[in-house]
Amino acid sequence: MKKIALSLVVGAAVLLVAQQAATAAQGYRHVANRWGERFARTMPWHGSYYYAPWGSSVSLVVPPVANMQTSMGWGVTQTSMRPIYHQFGRPYPGDGLSSSGQCQGTPRWPSHTDQFGVYYTRGPW
């Protein structure tokens, strides 16, 4: 009888610890989602370059579970991992293009992948 009671107490303690860990992980994800939403509201989805064949910035739609992108540069320590904040909503916002008047063209000798004018955007949920 004591063994059964002890195993029930230990099992309950393990479940409580697991639940607390899951709640903490959800809390961290919630904070990250809030930061991402705030960034997406206040910053444009594109950078300062346009995609030369189209004459405007292009949104490359990635799966909604994608959350990081690799940005590579030609040189030492210019490769970086950055979060993907922007996401298409259910109501289609348009063709996903920006006007080229505010962006510059790809340089003759680009030194970074950001200079090609293609920017990641997560797909709708």
Steps between C-alpha positions, in 0.01 A plus 500: 500500500786738583666421166185587309455828688868586450482425126187718468672790677813466284287475184303812596825689570643400161182612322502832685863569405431406135195729493699790645776449243245498216335815635838675524582402141163635385571823685830545315331428166225747587756773568681422173171512310417838655840637397450366149154654469627836624792492256273402211262789581771765517748394230455441124513142372769585244850644511656780301558309174266388223506183291642612164292277264173623655599856587374475860561307820368144494360303791613137510227315689635226726302250713332651808714291735823654364628756746866562412686594183867487408641816353839453336766752415817478299771534761602398846223476762226648284270197515221540754180334615205737534136446599221521242240729653263586217215273408225518239156523656189321382363801312741515204680836524576535130772381269777516765702759311636832612556801284854523367516876558604455862748217430830482317598244241732208553861624491718393210703288742270401787668421829202366695188292431282787626600700193305279258159640602334171604374499859354217706139513620324218684188355344158524666414266785 
